[in-house]
Amino acid sequence: MVSMTPNNSPIVGHLIAVVAGLVTPLAFAPFGLFPLGVLAPALLFVCWIDVTPARAMLRGFLFGLGMFGFGVSWVYVSLHNFGNMPPVLASVAVAGFTVLLAGIPALAGLLQGLLCRDQVVVQSVLVIPAVWVLMEWVRSWLLTGFPWMSLGYSQVGYPLGAAAPWIGVYGVGLAVAVSAGAVALLLRSPRRYGAPCALILIGLWALFGSAGRVDWVEPEGKELSVALIQGNVPLEDKWDQARRPEILSRYVEMSAPYVDADLIVWPESAAPYYVDELSEGFWDTLNRHPADYILGVLERVSIDSNLVYYNSVVATTDRERFYRKHHLVPFGEYLPWKPLFGWIIAYLDIPMADFSPWDNEQTRLMAAGQPIGITICYEDAFTDEVLRSLPDATMLVNVSEDGWFGDSLAPHQRLQIARMRALETGRPMLRAANTGISAVIDHRGQVVVASAQFETMVLEGDVRPMVGTTPFARFGNVPVLVISICLVVIGWMRGRAQSS
């Protein structure tokens, strides 16, 4: 068998990096080719071995262009199809965003090359995986954060993903990256590294797969019957004032028959009114229904003579308590650096684009007799937002408006992210989305039932509230960050010892 050494030809190495990036999104939903989550990064790692840090940075950048250019191409759909941005401007914006994201794997390539170059085994299975995961974590909070397509998500429902209750998405991602490093060694020199790499892969996958056998949580109370209302209201109609009564009536009428449900959930901003505009007759109608309701609403509150707007959720069990969205979407729900970018919102005329984040403590909403952990839209992509509600919450609810993404990859990726949050926390999740995909997800991250997209429908299911605390819910990302930093230090020390 001939070893794979693309670094003798720089152009070949660059091309491999681009192709590896392009195929990486196939590991994620909706494609689900999870082995590519290991194999595609392995090709990049091969291209990082025995090259200068500068060349590794370039190849990381090329990989990122392929990965994010394909994987988050749905941003164009949001900007152009639904944000009214002209095609050229939308293309430029998406290209700039892709370049910005590609800087993260570029930085990973540079750092791993600076830290360790002469210790091939240590570089491949310790330093590169650790640096990769640390850079994914940085991407989750830098410039408000964009944690899409972290490698761990590709393994939801597969052996490595079973360890998510222990170490979360970045811990699973570290196992994926270590596996990719072992495969990279195999590709580089199968005769020399075949046996030890096979042991690493078998041992790691067996260990992580068996981790899922431990139950950290247990059922609390009876199983609940739930109904998720998928109104399928087109975005162009949702904010048309003339259509507001019709839209509100649609949700009320769709909910009315489900008298045996314990909980009914409406999507994000399902009622296209501010809360103070909703009549007592509307609330009386909901209160007369046997089920409790959780619904996405809009708030406007006067603070110091200024109106402040919140993207919120309220439960009919206590209309005085609101969950207010904390992590807003830049340029979609608020405008960063208004003096510089104010013209964008004025030009595009994007509705509901000037919300304020809620930075204070959130009161836990109660519904169907259970404390509920709420997230709105893409908040569930951020582990810290979900962990805020634990250990009190016995179940999670995410309300979303996925109409912004159209028929793209994003709704499928978002469902996969929601599955990871349920798995990490040991809590079932209800996901109600206006255009789908709505879903009932159990505490092991398995989809119990899911809706079709772009259909007006009610998704019925049963969910069992859970109590208890997974290790990840208790310690968060701290353990995997500590492990990754230790691996980097070990690699750096080995590199220094080799050079001295």
C-alpha positions in Angstrom: 0.0 0.0 0.0 1.3 3.4 -1.0 1.4 6.1 1.6 -0.5 9.3 1.0 1.9 12.3 1.0 0.2 15.3 -0.8 2.7 17.7 0.7 5.3 16.9 -2.0 3.0 18.8 -4.3 1.7 22.0 -2.8 -1.1 22.4 -5.4 -2.3 18.9 -4.8 -2.4 19.6 -1.1 -4.4 22.8 -1.6 -6.9 21.0 -3.8 -7.3 18.2 -1.3 -8.0 20.8 1.4 -10.7 22.5 -0.7 -12.4 19.2 -1.6 -12.2 18.0 2.1 -14.0 21.1 3.1 -16.7 20.8 0.4 -17.6 17.2 1.5 -17.6 17.9 5.2 -21.2 19.3 5.3 -22.3 15.9 3.9 -21.6 14.5 7.4 -24.3 16.7 8.9 -28.1 16.8 8.4 -29.9 16.3 6.1 -27.3 14.1 4.4 -26.2 12.1 7.5 -23.0 10.6 6.1 -21.5 10.7 9.5 -18.2 8.9 8.7 -17.3 11.9 6.6 -17.1 13.8 9.8 -13.9 11.9 10.5 -12.7 11.2 6.9 -12.9 14.8 5.6 -11.0 16.4 8.4 -8.5 13.5 8.2 -7.6 14.6 4.6 -7.0 18.2 5.9 -4.8 16.9 8.7 -2.7 14.9 6.3 -2.2 18.2 4.4 -1.0 19.8 7.7 1.7 17.3 8.5 5.3 18.3 7.5 4.4 21.7 6.1 5.2 25.2 7.4 2.7 26.9 9.6 2.0 29.4 6.9 1.1 26.7 4.4 -1.0 24.9 7.0 -2.9 28.2 7.6 -3.6 28.6 3.9 -4.9 25.0 3.7 -7.1 25.5 6.7 -8.5 28.6 5.1 -9.2 26.7 1.8 -10.9 24.0 3.8 -13.0 26.6 5.6 -14.0 28.2 2.3 -15.3 24.8 1.1 -16.9 23.8 4.3 -18.8 27.0 5.1 -19.3 28.0 1.5 -21.5 24.9 1.1 -22.6 24.3 4.7 -24.0 27.7 5.5 -25.1 28.6 1.9 -28.6 29.1 3.4 -27.5 32.5 4.6 -28.0 33.7 1.0 -31.6 32.4 1.1 -32.2 34.5 4.3 -30.6 37.6 2.9 -32.0 37.5 -0.6 -35.2 35.5 -0.7 -36.6 36.9 2.6 -34.4 39.9 3.5 -35.0 41.6 0.1 -31.2 42.0 -0.4 -30.3 42.2 -4.2 -28.5 39.1 -5.5 -25.1 40.8 -5.9 -25.1 42.4 -2.5 -26.3 39.2 -0.9 -23.6 37.2 -2.7 -20.9 39.7 -1.4 -22.3 39.5 2.1 -22.3 35.7 2.1 -18.8 35.6 0.6 -17.5 37.9 3.3 -19.2 35.8 6.0 -17.6 32.7 4.6 -14.2 34.3 4.5 -14.6 35.3 8.1 -15.6 31.8 9.2 -12.8 30.3 7.2 -10.4 32.2 9.3 -11.1 29.9 12.2 -9.7 26.6 10.6 -6.9 28.8 9.1 -5.9 29.9 12.6 -6.1 26.3 13.8 -3.7 25.3 11.0 -1.3 28.1 11.9 -1.4 27.3 15.7 -0.9 23.5 15.3 2.1 24.2 13.0 3.7 26.6 15.4 3.1 24.3 18.4 4.3 21.0 17.0 5.8 20.0 13.7 8.4 17.4 14.2 6.4 14.9 16.3 4.1 13.4 13.7 2.1 11.1 16.1 1.7 13.8 18.8 0.8 16.4 16.2 -1.8 14.2 14.6 -3.7 12.6 17.5 -3.1 15.2 20.3 -2.2 18.7 19.1 -4.3 19.0 15.9 -7.5 17.6 17.5 -7.1 19.8 20.6 -6.4 23.0 18.7 -9.3 22.2 16.4 -11.8 21.9 19.2 -10.5 25.0 21.0 -11.0 26.9 17.8 -14.6 25.5 17.4 -15.2 26.7 20.9 -13.8 30.2 20.1 -16.1 30.3 17.1 -19.1 29.7 19.4 -18.7 33.1 21.1 -16.4 35.3 18.9 -18.4 38.2 17.5 -21.6 36.9 19.3 -20.8 33.4 18.1 -21.7 31.0 15.3 -21.4 27.4 16.4 -22.9 25.8 13.3 -21.3 22.7 12.0 -19.1 21.9 14.9 -17.8 18.3 14.2 -19.6 16.8 17.2 -23.0 17.5 15.7 -22.3 15.1 12.9 -22.3 12.2 15.3 -25.8 12.7 16.9 -27.4 9.2 16.9 -24.1 7.4 16.2 -21.6 5.8 18.6 -19.4 8.8 19.3 -22.4 11.0 20.0 -23.5 8.7 22.8 -21.0 10.4 25.1 -22.6 13.8 24.8 -24.3 13.6 28.2 -20.8 13.3 29.7 -18.8 15.8 27.7 -21.1 17.7 25.3 -20.8 18.6 21.7 -17.1 19.7 21.9 -16.1 16.6 23.8 -17.7 14.5 21.0 -15.9 16.8 18.5 -12.6 16.1 20.2 -13.2 12.3 19.8 -14.1 12.9 16.1 -10.9 15.0 15.6 -8.7 12.4 17.4 -10.2 9.7 15.1 -9.5 12.0 12.1 -5.9 12.3 13.3 -5.5 8.5 13.6 -6.9 8.1 10.1 -4.5 10.8 8.8 -1.6 8.8 10.2 -3.0 5.7 8.5 -3.2 7.5 5.2 0.3 8.9 5.6 2.0 5.6 6.5 -0.3 2.6 6.8 2.5 0.1 7.5 4.1 2.1 10.2 1.0 3.3 12.0 -1.6 0.8 11.0 -1.8 -1.2 14.3 -1.6 1.6 16.8 -4.1 3.7 14.9 -6.5 0.8 14.6 -6.3 0.4 18.4 -7.0 4.1 18.9 -10.0 4.0 16.7 -11.5 0.8 18.1 -10.8 1.8 21.7 -12.2 5.3 21.3 -15.4 4.3 19.5 -16.0 1.4 21.9 -15.5 3.6 24.9 -17.7 6.4 23.6 -20.4 4.1 22.4 -20.7 2.4 25.7 -20.9 5.7 27.5 -24.5 6.0 26.4 -25.6 3.0 28.5 -25.4 5.1 31.7 -28.7 6.9 32.5 -28.1 10.1 34.5 -31.7 11.1 34.5 -35.1 9.5 35.5 -38.7 10.2 34.7 -40.7 12.7 36.7 -44.4 12.4 36.8 -46.7 11.2 34.1 -46.2 11.3 30.4 -47.5 14.4 28.8 -49.5 14.7 25.6 -48.4 17.6 23.5 -49.5 19.4 20.4 -47.1 21.6 18.4 -48.9 24.0 16.1 -47.2 24.6 12.8 -49.1 27.5 11.2 -47.0 27.6 8.0 -47.6 31.4 7.7 -45.5 32.9 4.8 -43.1 35.5 6.0 -44.5 38.1 3.6 -48.0 37.6 5.2 -46.9 37.4 8.8 -46.1 41.1 9.2 -48.9 42.3 6.9 -51.1 44.2 9.4 -54.2 43.4 7.4 -53.6 39.6 7.8 -53.0 39.7 11.5 -56.5 38.7 12.6 -56.6 35.9 10.1 -53.2 34.5 11.3 -54.2 34.7 15.0 -57.5 32.9 14.2 -55.6 30.2 12.4 -53.6 29.3 15.5 -56.6 29.5 17.8 -58.7 27.3 15.5 -55.9 24.8 14.9 -55.4 24.4 18.7 -59.1 24.1 19.7 -59.7 20.4 18.8 -56.8 19.2 21.0 -58.7 19.1 24.3 -56.9 16.0 25.5 -53.4 17.6 25.2 -51.6 18.7 28.4 -49.5 21.3 26.5 -49.9 23.2 23.3 -47.0 25.1 21.8 -47.1 27.9 19.2 -43.9 28.9 17.3 -41.8 32.1 17.7 -43.9 35.3 17.4 -46.9 33.1 16.3 -49.3 35.8 17.4 -48.2 38.8 15.1 -49.2 41.3 17.7 -47.5 43.0 20.7 -48.8 41.5 23.9 -50.5 44.7 24.9 -52.5 44.5 21.7 -54.0 41.1 22.5 -57.5 41.3 23.8 -58.8 39.8 27.0 -61.2 37.8 24.8 -58.2 36.1 23.2 -56.7 35.2 26.5 -60.0 34.0 27.8 -60.3 31.7 24.8 -57.0 30.1 25.6 -57.7 29.9 29.3 -60.9 28.0 28.7 -59.1 25.3 26.8 -58.1 22.3 29.0 -54.5 22.4 27.8 -51.8 24.9 28.9 -50.3 27.0 26.2 -46.8 28.2 25.5 -46.7 30.8 22.7 -44.2 33.0 21.1 -45.1 36.7 21.4 -43.7 40.2 20.9 -43.4 42.7 23.8 -42.9 46.5 23.8 -42.1 48.0 27.2 -41.7 51.6 28.1 -38.4 52.2 29.9 -37.4 55.8 30.7 -39.9 57.1 28.1 -38.4 54.9 25.4 -40.1 51.8 23.9 -37.9 48.7 24.2 -38.9 45.6 22.2 -38.4 41.9 23.2 -38.8 38.7 21.4 -40.6 36.6 24.1 -42.4 33.5 25.2 -45.3 33.4 27.6 -47.3 30.6 29.2 -51.0 30.9 29.8 -50.5 29.6 33.3 -49.0 32.9 34.3 -49.3 35.8 31.9 -47.2 38.1 34.0 -44.1 36.0 33.5 -42.1 36.1 30.2 -39.1 34.4 28.9 -37.3 37.1 26.9 -34.7 36.2 24.3 -31.2 36.7 25.5 -29.0 35.8 22.4 -30.2 37.9 19.5 -29.3 37.3 15.8 -27.1 40.2 14.6 -28.5 42.1 11.6 -31.7 40.0 11.9 -33.0 41.0 15.4 -30.7 43.8 16.3 -28.1 46.0 14.6 -24.5 45.9 15.9 -22.5 49.1 15.4 -25.6 51.2 14.4 -23.6 54.2 13.2 -21.8 52.0 10.7 -24.6 49.6 9.6 -27.8 51.6 10.2 -28.3 52.1 6.5 -28.6 48.3 5.9 -31.8 47.9 8.0 -33.3 51.1 6.5 -32.5 49.9 3.0 -33.8 46.3 3.4 -36.8 47.3 5.6 -36.5 44.0 7.6 -39.5 43.7 10.0 -38.9 43.3 13.7 -35.1 44.0 13.5 -34.6 46.2 16.5 -35.1 44.0 19.6 -33.2 44.3 22.8 -31.6 41.4 24.6 -32.7 40.4 28.1 -29.6 40.3 30.3 -31.2 39.7 33.7 -32.1 36.4 35.4 -35.0 34.6 33.7 -37.9 33.3 35.7 -38.7 29.7 34.8 -42.0 29.3 33.0 -44.4 26.7 34.3 -46.8 24.8 32.1 -48.5 21.4 32.3 -47.3 21.3 35.9 -43.6 21.3 34.8 -40.8 23.9 34.9 -39.8 24.5 31.2 -36.5 25.5 29.8 -37.2 27.9 27.0 -35.1 29.0 24.0 -36.1 31.1 21.0 -34.9 30.3 17.5 -31.1 29.8 17.3 -30.5 30.2 21.0 -30.5 26.4 21.3 -27.3 26.4 19.2 -25.5 27.8 22.3 -25.0 25.3 25.1 -24.8 28.0 27.8 -28.3 29.4 26.9 -29.8 25.9 27.4 -27.9 25.2 30.6 -29.3 28.3 32.2 -32.5 26.5 32.9 -31.0 23.4 34.5 -31.3 21.5 36.7 -34.7 22.9 37.5 -36.3 22.4 34.1 -37.8 18.9 33.4 -38.1 19.5 29.7 -37.0 22.0 27.0 -39.0 24.0 24.5 -37.6 25.8 21.5 -39.9 28.0 19.4 -38.6 29.1 16.1 -39.4 30.9 12.8 -37.5 28.8 10.3 -39.4 30.5 7.4 -36.3 32.7 7.1 -34.3 29.7 5.8 -36.7 28.5 3.1 -36.0 25.1 1.6 -32.4 25.0 2.5 -30.0 23.0 4.7 -30.6 25.2 7.8 -33.9 23.7 9.2 -32.3 20.2 9.1 -29.1 21.4 10.7 -31.2 23.1 13.4 -33.1 19.9 14.2 -29.7 18.1 14.6 -28.5 20.8 16.9 -31.7 20.5 19.0 -31.2 16.8 19.2 -27.7 17.4 20.6 -29.1 19.7 23.3 -31.6 17.1 24.4 -28.8 14.5 24.5 -26.4 16.7 26.5 -28.9 17.7 29.1 -31.0 14.4 29.4 -34.1 16.5 28.8 -36.8 16.0 26.1 -37.2 18.9 23.8 -40.3 20.2 22.0 -39.5 22.1 18.8 -42.3 24.2 17.4 -41.4 26.0 14.1 -43.8 28.0 11.9 -42.8 26.3 8.6 -41.1 23.2 10.2 -39.3 21.2 11.0 -41.3 20.8 14.3 -40.4 17.8 16.4 -40.7 15.9 19.6 -37.3 14.8 20.8 -36.7 12.4 23.7 -34.0 12.8 26.4 -31.6 10.6 24.4 -31.8 12.9 21.4 -34.0 10.6 19.3 -36.7 12.1 17.2 -40.0 10.7 18.4 -42.1 12.4 15.7 -41.3 15.2 13.3 -43.4 17.3 10.9 -43.0 17.8 7.2 -41.8 21.3 6.1 -44.2 23.9 4.6 -47.3 22.1 5.7 -50.1 23.6 7.9 -50.4 20.9 10.5 -50.5 20.0 14.2 -47.8 17.6 15.4 -49.0 15.4 18.2 -46.7 13.4 20.5 -46.0 12.2 24.0 -43.1 13.3 26.2 -41.9 12.2 29.6 -40.4 15.0 31.8 -37.0 14.1 33.3 -35.1 15.0 36.4 -31.4 14.5 37.3 -28.2 16.1 36.1 -25.8 14.8 33.4 -22.1 15.5 33.9 -22.2 17.9 31.0 -25.2 19.8 32.5 -23.2 20.0 35.8 -19.8 21.1 34.5 -20.5 22.4 31.0 -17.6 22.8 28.6 -14.9 23.2 31.3 -13.6 19.6 31.3 -13.2 19.3 27.5 -11.5 22.7 27.4 -9.1 21.7 30.2 -8.3 18.4 28.4 -7.7 20.2 25.1 -5.4 22.7 26.7 -3.5 19.9 28.4 -3.1 18.1 25.1 -1.8 21.3 23.5 0.7 21.8 26.3 1.9 18.2 26.1 2.4 18.6 22.3 4.3 21.9 22.8 6.6 20.4 25.4 7.3 17.4 23.2 8.1 19.7 20.3 10.5 21.7 22.4 12.2 18.6 23.8 12.7 17.3 20.2 14.2 20.6 19.0 16.5 21.1 21.9 
